[in-house]
Amino acid sequence: MFKRFKILFIFVSIALMAMAQEVSTESLDSIINALELKEVIVTAKKIRQSGDTISYSAATYRGKNDKTLEDLLRKMPGIEVKADGQITYNGQWINEFYIEGLDMLGGNYGVATRNIDANDIGSVQVLQNHQDVKLLQGVKSGNAPAMNIKLKQNALGIWSSTLQAAIGTQPNISWDASATLMNFRRKAQNISVYKTNNIGNDLRQDIGAPVTFNSSYGTGILFPDSPGLNDTYAYRNNSHSLSINQLFKLDEDKTLAFNLNYLFDKEKREAAEQTAYLADSISRFVVDESNRAGMRQQFVGAHAVYKLNGKDRYIKNAFIASASFPHGDGSINDLIGQQFSGHSFNIDDVLKINYKYNRPRQQV
Protein backbone atom coordinates (compact mmCIF):
# COMPACT_ATOMS: atom_id res chain seq x y z
CA MET A 1 0.00 0.00 0.00
CA PHE A 2 2.93 2.34 0.39
CA LYS A 3 5.76 3.50 -1.79
CA ARG A 4 9.04 3.77 0.08
CA PHE A 5 11.61 6.54 -0.15
CA LYS A 6 15.03 6.43 1.48
CA ILE A 7 16.65 9.58 2.82
CA LEU A 8 20.09 9.65 4.44
CA PHE A 9 21.04 12.40 6.88
CA ILE A 10 24.69 13.16 7.66
CA PHE A 11 25.65 15.23 10.68
CA VAL A 12 29.23 16.49 11.12
CA SER A 13 30.46 18.35 14.17
CA ILE A 14 33.75 20.23 14.11
CA ALA A 15 35.18 21.82 17.23
CA LEU A 16 36.90 25.11 16.73
CA MET A 17 39.57 26.16 19.20
CA ALA A 18 39.90 29.71 20.46
CA MET A 19 42.93 29.95 18.30
CA ALA A 20 42.07 29.34 14.64
CA GLN A 21 43.38 26.01 13.55
CA GLU A 22 43.18 24.48 10.13
CA VAL A 23 41.50 21.12 9.76
CA SER A 24 43.04 19.14 6.98
CA THR A 25 40.94 17.42 4.31
CA GLU A 26 42.28 14.07 5.43
CA SER A 27 41.14 14.69 9.02
CA LEU A 28 37.61 15.72 7.86
CA ASP A 29 37.29 12.62 5.71
CA SER A 30 38.27 10.42 8.60
CA ILE A 31 35.60 12.04 10.81
CA ILE A 32 32.89 11.45 8.19
CA ASN A 33 33.95 7.85 7.62
CA ALA A 34 33.81 7.19 11.36
CA LEU A 35 30.22 8.32 11.66
CA GLU A 36 27.50 5.70 11.93
CA LEU A 37 24.80 6.75 9.47
CA LYS A 38 21.19 5.86 10.15
CA GLU A 39 18.63 5.23 7.44
CA VAL A 40 15.30 7.07 7.61
CA ILE A 41 12.35 5.65 5.65
CA VAL A 42 9.55 7.99 4.58
CA THR A 43 6.33 6.49 3.24
CA ALA A 44 3.90 8.26 0.91
CA LYS A 45 0.27 7.30 1.34
CA LYS A 46 -1.73 6.33 -1.71
CA ILE A 47 -5.00 7.63 -0.29
CA ARG A 48 -5.66 10.49 2.12
CA GLN A 49 -8.97 11.69 3.52
CA SER A 50 -9.84 15.16 4.75
CA GLY A 51 -13.49 15.53 5.70
CA ASP A 52 -15.57 14.38 2.73
CA THR A 53 -12.64 14.64 0.30
CA ILE A 54 -10.73 11.51 -0.72
CA SER A 55 -7.36 12.22 -2.39
CA TYR A 56 -5.52 9.65 -4.50
CA SER A 57 -1.82 10.29 -5.08
CA ALA A 58 -1.29 9.79 -8.82
CA ALA A 59 2.42 9.01 -8.47
CA THR A 60 1.75 5.91 -6.35
CA TYR A 61 -0.55 4.40 -9.03
CA ARG A 62 1.30 5.43 -12.17
CA GLY A 63 2.99 2.62 -14.10
CA LYS A 64 5.17 2.67 -17.18
CA ASN A 65 2.27 1.56 -19.38
CA ASP A 66 -0.17 4.22 -18.14
CA LYS A 67 -0.63 6.86 -20.82
CA THR A 68 -3.78 8.77 -19.89
CA LEU A 69 -5.79 9.86 -16.88
CA GLU A 70 -8.26 7.07 -17.59
CA ASP A 71 -5.48 4.48 -17.16
CA LEU A 72 -4.80 5.83 -13.65
CA LEU A 73 -8.48 5.96 -12.68
CA ARG A 74 -8.92 2.27 -13.51
CA LYS A 75 -6.31 1.42 -10.86
CA MET A 76 -7.78 3.47 -8.02
CA PRO A 77 -9.93 1.54 -5.51
CA GLY A 78 -13.59 2.51 -5.46
CA ILE A 79 -13.40 4.18 -8.90
CA GLU A 80 -14.77 2.38 -11.96
CA VAL A 81 -14.58 3.58 -15.56
CA LYS A 82 -17.33 2.13 -17.76
CA ALA A 83 -16.82 1.11 -21.39
CA ASP A 84 -18.39 4.39 -22.56
CA GLY A 85 -16.02 6.43 -20.36
CA GLN A 86 -18.52 7.30 -17.62
CA ILE A 87 -17.19 7.11 -14.04
CA THR A 88 -18.65 5.76 -10.82
CA TYR A 89 -17.37 5.93 -7.26
CA ASN A 90 -18.52 3.12 -4.95
CA GLY A 91 -21.32 2.42 -7.41
CA GLN A 92 -22.54 6.04 -7.63
CA TRP A 93 -22.26 8.06 -10.83
CA ILE A 94 -19.99 11.09 -10.77
CA ASN A 95 -22.28 14.12 -11.13
CA GLU A 96 -19.62 16.82 -11.56
CA PHE A 97 -16.15 16.64 -13.11
CA TYR A 98 -13.65 19.41 -12.42
CA ILE A 99 -10.15 20.20 -13.58
CA GLU A 100 -8.44 22.44 -11.03
CA GLY A 101 -11.87 23.19 -9.56
CA LEU A 102 -13.43 24.31 -12.88
CA ASP A 103 -16.15 22.53 -14.86
CA MET A 104 -15.22 22.91 -18.53
CA LEU A 105 -16.68 19.71 -20.02
CA GLY A 106 -19.94 18.98 -18.22
CA GLY A 107 -20.95 15.36 -18.72
CA ASN A 108 -18.61 14.92 -21.69
CA TYR A 109 -15.54 14.48 -19.47
CA GLY A 110 -14.24 11.54 -21.51
CA VAL A 111 -12.44 14.18 -23.60
CA ALA A 112 -10.27 14.84 -20.54
CA THR A 113 -9.88 11.34 -19.10
CA ARG A 114 -8.87 9.85 -22.46
CA ASN A 115 -6.46 12.60 -23.49
CA ILE A 116 -4.74 14.21 -20.48
CA ASP A 117 -1.27 12.71 -20.04
CA ALA A 118 -0.96 10.49 -16.96
CA ASN A 119 2.39 12.13 -16.16
CA ASP A 120 0.67 15.52 -15.74
CA ILE A 121 -1.65 14.34 -12.95
CA GLY A 122 -0.77 15.30 -9.40
CA SER A 123 -3.77 13.83 -7.59
CA VAL A 124 -7.38 12.77 -8.07
CA GLN A 125 -9.91 14.04 -5.55
CA VAL A 126 -13.33 12.50 -4.92
CA LEU A 127 -15.72 14.93 -3.24
CA GLN A 128 -18.33 12.86 -1.43
CA ASN A 129 -21.86 14.24 -1.06
CA HIS A 130 -20.74 17.19 -3.15
CA GLN A 131 -22.93 20.29 -3.29
CA ASP A 132 -22.02 22.40 -6.31
CA VAL A 133 -24.34 25.30 -5.49
CA LYS A 134 -22.55 27.59 -3.02
CA LEU A 135 -25.90 28.99 -1.92
CA LEU A 136 -26.85 25.56 -0.56
CA GLN A 137 -23.50 24.56 0.90
CA GLY A 138 -23.87 23.93 4.60
CA VAL A 139 -27.64 23.82 4.18
CA LYS A 140 -28.23 20.87 1.90
CA SER A 141 -25.62 18.24 1.03
CA GLY A 142 -25.43 16.67 -2.39
CA ASN A 143 -26.52 13.11 -3.06
CA ALA A 144 -23.72 12.10 -5.45
CA PRO A 145 -19.92 12.38 -5.55
CA ALA A 146 -17.89 14.71 -7.74
CA MET A 147 -14.34 14.41 -9.05
CA ASN A 148 -11.60 17.05 -9.17
CA ILE A 149 -8.34 16.57 -11.07
CA LYS A 150 -5.29 18.31 -9.62
CA LEU A 151 -2.47 18.81 -12.12
CA LYS A 152 1.23 19.08 -11.44
CA GLN A 153 2.63 22.58 -11.23
CA ASN A 154 4.72 22.09 -14.39
CA ALA A 155 1.51 21.30 -16.34
CA LEU A 156 -0.18 24.59 -15.42
CA GLY A 157 0.04 27.84 -17.35
CA ILE A 158 1.61 26.37 -20.50
CA TRP A 159 0.36 25.22 -23.88
CA SER A 160 1.12 21.54 -24.42
CA SER A 161 0.57 19.47 -27.53
CA THR A 162 0.95 15.85 -28.54
CA LEU A 163 0.90 14.12 -31.89
CA GLN A 164 0.58 10.35 -32.23
CA ALA A 165 0.28 8.31 -35.40
CA ALA A 166 0.45 4.65 -36.39
CA ILE A 167 0.02 3.11 -39.83
CA GLY A 168 -0.03 -0.41 -41.22
CA THR A 169 -0.32 -1.87 -44.72
CA GLN A 170 -1.46 -5.49 -44.36
CA PRO A 171 -3.84 -6.50 -45.80
CA ASN A 172 -5.11 -2.94 -46.34
CA ILE A 173 -3.84 0.45 -45.22
CA SER A 174 -4.80 1.03 -41.59
CA TRP A 175 -4.19 4.06 -39.43
CA ASP A 176 -4.75 5.49 -35.97
CA ALA A 177 -3.72 9.09 -35.30
CA SER A 178 -4.49 11.89 -32.86
CA ALA A 179 -3.40 15.44 -32.09
CA THR A 180 -4.12 17.33 -28.86
CA LEU A 181 -3.64 20.89 -27.68
CA MET A 182 -4.17 21.79 -24.01
CA ASN A 183 -3.80 24.75 -21.70
CA PHE A 184 -4.77 25.04 -18.04
CA ARG A 185 -4.51 28.42 -16.36
CA ARG A 186 -6.10 30.03 -13.35
CA LYS A 187 -8.66 31.95 -15.43
CA ALA A 188 -8.89 29.89 -18.62
CA GLN A 189 -8.73 26.29 -19.77
CA ASN A 190 -8.66 24.63 -23.19
CA ILE A 191 -8.66 21.09 -24.53
CA SER A 192 -8.72 20.57 -28.30
CA VAL A 193 -8.51 17.07 -29.78
CA TYR A 194 -8.50 15.69 -33.32
CA LYS A 195 -8.67 11.92 -33.87
CA THR A 196 -8.91 9.62 -36.87
CA ASN A 197 -8.70 5.84 -37.32
CA ASN A 198 -10.01 2.89 -39.30
CA ILE A 199 -9.04 0.12 -36.86
CA GLY A 200 -12.26 -0.10 -34.83
CA ASN A 201 -11.84 2.68 -32.25
CA ASP A 202 -15.33 4.14 -31.79
CA LEU A 203 -15.13 7.96 -31.68
CA ARG A 204 -18.88 8.52 -31.46
CA GLN A 205 -19.05 8.10 -27.70
CA ASP A 206 -16.17 10.53 -27.15
CA ILE A 207 -18.22 13.45 -28.43
CA GLY A 208 -21.78 12.29 -27.76
CA ALA A 209 -22.75 11.47 -31.36
CA PRO A 210 -25.62 9.02 -31.99
CA VAL A 211 -24.80 5.38 -32.65
CA THR A 212 -28.20 4.39 -34.09
CA PHE A 213 -29.60 5.59 -37.37
CA ASN A 214 -33.35 4.98 -37.47
CA SER A 215 -35.50 8.05 -38.11
CA SER A 216 -38.12 9.39 -35.73
CA TYR A 217 -40.73 7.55 -37.81
CA GLY A 218 -39.15 4.18 -37.09
CA THR A 219 -37.82 3.64 -40.60
CA GLY A 220 -34.28 2.76 -41.47
CA ILE A 221 -32.25 0.01 -43.07
CA LEU A 222 -31.79 -3.56 -41.96
CA PHE A 223 -28.30 -3.37 -40.51
CA PRO A 224 -26.48 -6.66 -39.77
CA ASP A 225 -26.13 -7.37 -36.06
CA SER A 226 -22.74 -6.70 -34.59
CA PRO A 227 -20.92 -9.95 -33.72
CA GLY A 228 -19.91 -10.61 -30.14
CA LEU A 229 -16.33 -9.53 -30.76
CA ASN A 230 -14.17 -6.61 -29.75
CA ASP A 231 -14.71 -3.55 -31.95
CA THR A 232 -11.12 -3.85 -33.12
CA TYR A 233 -12.17 -6.92 -35.10
CA ALA A 234 -15.84 -6.16 -35.84
CA TYR A 235 -16.13 -2.39 -36.33
CA ARG A 236 -15.07 -1.61 -39.92
CA ASN A 237 -14.90 2.15 -39.78
CA ASN A 238 -13.39 5.29 -41.23
CA SER A 239 -13.77 7.94 -38.54
CA HIS A 240 -12.69 11.53 -37.95
CA SER A 241 -13.58 13.67 -34.92
CA LEU A 242 -12.75 17.15 -33.68
CA SER A 243 -13.52 18.47 -30.20
CA ILE A 244 -12.79 22.04 -29.09
CA ASN A 245 -13.48 22.91 -25.44
CA GLN A 246 -12.84 26.28 -23.81
CA LEU A 247 -13.61 27.78 -20.40
CA PHE A 248 -13.20 31.35 -19.16
CA LYS A 249 -13.31 32.26 -15.49
CA LEU A 250 -14.84 35.73 -15.62
CA ASP A 251 -14.46 36.38 -11.90
CA GLU A 252 -14.52 34.44 -8.65
CA ASP A 253 -18.15 33.35 -9.11
CA LYS A 254 -18.73 33.49 -12.89
CA THR A 255 -17.63 31.08 -15.63
CA LEU A 256 -18.40 30.71 -19.33
CA ALA A 257 -17.69 27.40 -21.07
CA PHE A 258 -18.38 26.21 -24.58
CA ASN A 259 -17.82 22.93 -26.41
CA LEU A 260 -17.86 22.31 -30.17
CA ASN A 261 -17.78 18.75 -31.54
CA TYR A 262 -17.70 17.38 -35.09
CA LEU A 263 -17.75 13.79 -36.34
CA PHE A 264 -17.53 12.06 -39.69
CA ASP A 265 -18.08 8.33 -39.35
CA LYS A 266 -18.35 5.64 -41.99
CA GLU A 267 -19.10 2.00 -41.17
CA LYS A 268 -19.56 -1.17 -43.21
CA ARG A 269 -21.04 -4.50 -42.16
CA GLU A 270 -21.52 -7.78 -43.97
CA ALA A 271 -23.31 -10.93 -42.80
CA ALA A 272 -23.87 -14.29 -44.48
CA GLU A 273 -25.74 -17.34 -43.31
CA GLN A 274 -26.35 -20.77 -44.88
CA THR A 275 -29.07 -23.12 -43.69
CA ALA A 276 -29.47 -26.73 -44.91
CA TYR A 277 -32.78 -28.61 -44.62
CA LEU A 278 -32.67 -32.40 -44.98
CA ALA A 279 -35.81 -33.72 -46.70
CA ASP A 280 -34.66 -37.33 -46.56
CA SER A 281 -31.43 -39.29 -46.62
CA ILE A 282 -30.73 -38.10 -50.13
CA SER A 283 -32.41 -34.74 -50.73
CA ARG A 284 -31.63 -31.49 -48.99
CA PHE A 285 -32.46 -27.82 -49.50
CA VAL A 286 -29.87 -25.12 -48.95
CA VAL A 287 -30.81 -21.50 -48.25
CA ASP A 288 -28.15 -18.80 -48.52
CA GLU A 289 -28.82 -15.41 -46.95
CA SER A 290 -26.62 -12.33 -47.04
CA ASN A 291 -26.84 -8.76 -45.90
CA ARG A 292 -24.45 -5.98 -46.84
CA ALA A 293 -24.89 -2.46 -45.54
CA GLY A 294 -22.94 0.74 -45.16
CA MET A 295 -23.70 3.79 -43.06
CA ARG A 296 -22.09 7.19 -42.86
CA GLN A 297 -22.98 10.22 -40.83
CA GLN A 298 -21.86 13.74 -40.07
CA PHE A 299 -22.61 15.15 -36.65
CA VAL A 300 -22.17 18.64 -35.22
CA GLY A 301 -22.80 19.50 -31.58
CA ALA A 302 -22.44 22.76 -29.64
CA HIS A 303 -22.80 23.34 -25.92
CA ALA A 304 -22.46 26.67 -24.09
CA VAL A 305 -22.86 27.16 -20.32
CA TYR A 306 -22.88 30.38 -18.33
CA LYS A 307 -22.75 29.94 -14.56
CA LEU A 308 -22.96 32.44 -11.71
CA ASN A 309 -22.34 30.55 -8.50
CA GLY A 310 -22.38 32.99 -5.59
CA LYS A 311 -23.27 32.71 -1.93
CA ASP A 312 -26.57 34.52 -2.45
CA ARG A 313 -27.37 33.78 -6.11
CA TYR A 314 -27.07 30.83 -8.46
CA ILE A 315 -27.74 31.15 -12.19
CA LYS A 316 -26.93 28.47 -14.75
CA ASN A 317 -27.94 28.71 -18.38
CA ALA A 318 -27.08 25.78 -20.64
CA PHE A 319 -27.61 26.05 -24.40
CA ILE A 320 -27.34 22.81 -26.38
CA ALA A 321 -27.66 22.38 -30.15
CA SER A 322 -26.87 19.41 -32.39
CA ALA A 323 -27.43 18.27 -35.95
CA SER A 324 -26.98 14.81 -37.47
CA PHE A 325 -27.00 13.82 -41.15
CA PRO A 326 -27.01 10.01 -41.57
CA HIS A 327 -27.06 8.17 -44.89
CA GLY A 328 -27.07 4.41 -45.50
CA ASP A 329 -27.42 1.89 -48.29
CA GLY A 330 -27.06 -1.85 -48.81
CA SER A 331 -28.56 -5.01 -50.24
CA ILE A 332 -30.21 -8.17 -48.93
CA ASN A 333 -29.40 -11.43 -50.73
CA ASP A 334 -28.08 -9.27 -53.58
CA LEU A 335 -31.72 -8.82 -54.66
CA ILE A 336 -33.33 -6.24 -52.40
CA GLY A 337 -31.78 -2.79 -52.29
CA GLN A 338 -31.84 -0.59 -49.19
CA GLN A 339 -31.36 3.13 -48.88
CA PHE A 340 -31.81 5.55 -46.01
CA SER A 341 -31.17 9.27 -45.73
CA GLY A 342 -32.25 11.70 -43.09
CA HIS A 343 -31.37 14.57 -40.82
CA SER A 344 -32.19 15.66 -37.30
CA PHE A 345 -31.86 18.91 -35.38
CA ASN A 346 -32.10 19.48 -31.65
CA ILE A 347 -32.00 22.74 -29.71
CA ASP A 348 -32.40 23.02 -25.95
CA ASP A 349 -31.95 25.82 -23.45
CA VAL A 350 -32.14 25.15 -19.73
CA LEU A 351 -32.12 27.95 -17.18
CA LYS A 352 -31.77 27.37 -13.43
CA ILE A 353 -32.03 30.16 -10.87
CA ASN A 354 -31.67 30.01 -7.10
CA TYR A 355 -31.40 33.01 -4.83
CA LYS A 356 -31.41 33.79 -1.14
CA TYR A 357 -34.30 35.86 0.10
CA ASN A 358 -33.82 37.59 3.41
CA ARG A 359 -37.24 38.30 4.89
CA PRO A 360 -37.28 41.66 6.69
CA ARG A 361 -37.69 41.43 10.40
CA GLN A 362 -41.01 42.56 11.81
CA GLN A 363 -40.92 45.11 14.59
CA VAL A 364 -43.04 44.36 17.64
Sequence and secondary structure as in RCSB ss.txt:
>XXXX:A:sequence
MFKRFKILFIFVSIALMAMAQEVSTESLDSIINALELKEVIVTAKKIRQSGDTISYSAATYRGKNDKTLEDLLRK
MPGIEVKADGQITYNGQWINEFYIEGLDMLGGNYGVATRNIDANDIGSVQVLQNHQDVKLLQGVKSGNAPAMNIK
LKQNALGIWSSTLQAAIGTQPNISWDASATLMNFRRKAQNISVYKTNNIGNDLRQDIGAPVTFNSSYGTGILFPD
SPGLNDTYAYRNNSHSLSINQLFKLDEDKTLAFNLNYLFDKEKREAAEQTAYLADSISRFVVDESNRAGMRQQFV
GAHAVYKLNGKDRYIKNAFIASASFPHGDGSINDLIGQQFSGHSFNIDDVLKINYKYNRPRQQV
>XXXX:A:secstr
 EEEEEEE         SS     HHHHHHHHHHS   EEEEEEESEEEETTEEEEEGGGT  TT  BHHHHHTT
STTEEE TTS EEETTEE  EEEETTB SSTT THHHHTTSBGGGEEEEEEETT    GGGTTTS  SS EEEEE
E GGGSSSEEEEEEEEEE SSS EEEEEEEEEEE SSEEEEEEEEEESSS   HHHHT  S    TTS       
  SS HHHH EEEEEEEEEEEEEE SSSEEEEEEEEEEEEEEEEEEEEEEEEESSSS EEEEEEEEEEEEEEEEE
EEEEEEEEE SSEEEEEEEEEEEEEEEEEEEETTTEEEEEE  EEEEEEEEEEEE         
